[in-house]
Amino acid sequence: MEGLTVNVTSPIESPDVKVLVVKGFLDTTTAPNFEKTFQEALNNNYYKLIIDLSGVNYISSAGWGIFVGELRRIRESKGNLFLVGMNEEVFEVFELLGFNAIIQSFSDVPTAIREGFQKS
Amino acid sequence: MIRQWIQSLLKDNFVIKWFFHSNQRTYQIEINSDDREIFEVKNFLDRICDLAGCTSREASNIKLSVDEACTNIIRHSYQNNTTGKIKIEVGVGLKAITIKIIDHGTSFELNRIKEPDLDKYVRDGKKGGLGLWIIRKMMNHISYRAYGDRNELTLVKILSKSIPKISSVQAHAVPISVKFTSGAILITIIIVISVFLMLSHRQKAFFIAQQNERAREITLAISTSSGEEVVKKSDLQLNQFIRNFISGDTTHVLSYIFIVSAHQRYLADSNLEDIFQKYHRPQGQNPVTLGLRIYHVGSVLEYVMPIFFQNKYVGEVHVGLSEKRIGQLLNQAEFRLKWIFAGILLIATFLIYFISKKITGPIEKIFAGVQAIASGDYSVKIDLNTQDEFGQLASIFNQMTNQIRDSQKGLMEQERMQKEMQVAQEIQHTLLPAQFPEVKGYEIGAMYRAAKEVGGDYYDFFWVDPTTLGIVVADVSGKGVPGSLVMTMIRTAMRLEARNNKSAAEVLSRVNQHVTSDMKHGMFVTMCYIILDSINRVINFSSAGHNPIILYRRKTQGIYFLKPQGFPVGLDLPEDNVFEKTLSLQKVSLEQGDMLVIYTDGITEAMNVNKQQFGEERLIATIKENSHLNPKEFIDELNRRISEFTQGAEQHDDITVVVIKEKMKAQTVVFQFKKKLITMVQEGESVTEACRKMNVSPSAYYRYKKLFDQYGEAGLKQTDRHRRMMTELTNDQKMAVLKLVKEFPQYGPTRIAGMLKTRSELPMTLDPKQIYIYLKRRNLNSVKARQEFATNPVDSFRL
């Protein structure tokens, strides 16, 4: 249980989508680490983002803040941000805080691409 | 296991204490205000949640909330300074986990946290501020208090599963009934088997001896009674003789009997028909001529005895005793005995089982009862109708259960009450004004320090009209929830009545009418209501039995106690309108630098551990020495002095203080106001509209306008009212007046004023009118009263 790792991949079928695979926990100590990678993607004009949270067991407000904080910029740039693979506890917080009203979530990356990006 | 756990925590440089009290187990951890150490708090909470039996969801909620709380404290309370300390106390109760997070940084305003507007977050790209909201959502209860430099955030999570299970350690142990039964059976088996062995051994020995004896007797009998027949060789008689013995041997232990003659011929044989044959003596046997001889012939014991006739050896008798047959018989007997003993053993076992059931049954019942209690079921009752120790134990147990049940009920009630108290406290805190109002020309500061319980103090600010501010400071006689309720009632009444009513006395009278009938007998409220008119620069105030207001005059450095007459609110007074009649109104105008201090007795009665009170003198000294500070700084200094004085002794009453300071010259404020009014009209606003906005009458506007047209701005600078006279005397002045009254009771106010002016030791200039008002208040306005006062040594110098 050591911090957090973020890997950035692009699915072959839709190369304009960036998937950030996060593993570990997202709190005040690790959030800057994640934010760096996240901002890099945005600065390189990737605005179709999927955050794969299947390896994340804990997200504090610092983490949620990053997702919410950049939504406007992403959407104004005709992109979107989806969260996938949240475990039960993380999803509970997500719902409780009402983020489900502003960020869409999916069970896995392919579903997010199919339901989220290709439909729109 | 627990020891390892403590050690693992101690190893990481965390101080952990835990102690048990009543039903609550408390655990503590302290960390530095560093993000990286929050991780340790999470581990700590993990272990506690595990111990408390939280679900993983509850554990995750608790961890997230505490994480957010710590992060917030580090960010805001300690401003990212990592040298601060954060202490976390976790109480594990029966139904809830209570977490207290204590820090010593700057406090924050908890009530500002509202549900964040998520769309606004997205719109503005805002990131922070989610934390406290997360806590609100995750926890069942949240409260925040700042005591001096100590901030305490309390979070409560109610658990779905009520009781931390007491592990049933005995689950795999052997039940006592089994132990008892098997022990008893074992002992029985040992006894039965040893009895059996002893018995069978003795039976064997006895049987063998018996058979040998019989053989001997038979041999002897034949030997003594067959001599004649042997001599006569009458074999038929002898054979018949032998056969009698053989047929008499029902157990068939005799193998044979035969008689041989002295010439070694068979004379009779139980097995041989054919007699007179030669007898072949077995090897090792000799003819027996004297007494009984016993030989072993194969498996037969042969008894041999000589037969004599007329003292002459005539032959021998041989009796064969079959050892094999004896062995057979013995085995048969033993077999029978074995069955008998097996039967006995079986019966004994059953008996033991039933007896042990009877004995241990109550233990099992009691055990089941105790286990039920351990798992929180206090409704169990053990039903035993024996009168023995178990019966007594059961009845004691039932009594105990009843007591536990009752105290549990009480405890739950208490828990509920505590929770309600917390809610009451929280409500009370939300009712206190969060923001200090801005009144032109005045600086206002306030402090409220709550005692441990829900306190009875209260202060409030509200606008009487757009330029006039009302300030209330009150102290309810009762504490706790009743006091709190009265306070709420008064607050509402004040806010309703204060609007547009510029007379403090009138407002208090109306409030008194509202609340008196609804207040419990014996409860009352002392309160002080002050109205600041920022336009006319006049402060009018009334006091319903409250502590005096302290006025500090910068110019003279004098301290004045302003204490207009009035009964406390809510008293059941003997006559109608007594409250209204006695309540008086005072007016005062502040000069630049003057300070008005309104407080509750929590300050003067603040006690240190030696039960000494902070007292009025210290308060006055603080005012005198710090009159140059602005209200906020002054209050900080006062607070520091009180804390220094009490030295951590528990605060037993609420402390409230409101400080009002005049910032600018009254003339300046008034001038600016008039100027603004005239400018508004000049800029096109209608007179009615401008006057409405500035809250003055149109006639006042026209008066200003006339002065402005005549003299320009200089005309506006003129004060259009004479300064309000200071009716109150300082303590020193009062003392001087009273001294003169004692000396010259026949003198009236004018002569007293004259004498004071010329007194050599301390000349002072007082208006006779002021002296008159004071004397009237002291009921010394008649010569008779003054003479009485002068001759009465007891009523000396009450000011």
Interface residues (C-beta under 8 A of the other chain):
Chain A: D27 T28 T29 Y58 S60 S61 A62 W64 G65 I66 V68 G69 E70 L71 R72 R73 E88 E89 E92 V93 L96 L97 G98 F99 A101 I102
Chain B: D35 R36 I38 F39 S56 R57 S60 K63 L64 D67 E68 T71 I74 L118 D119 Y121 V122 R123 D124 G125 K126 K127 G128 L130 G131 W133 I134 K137 M138
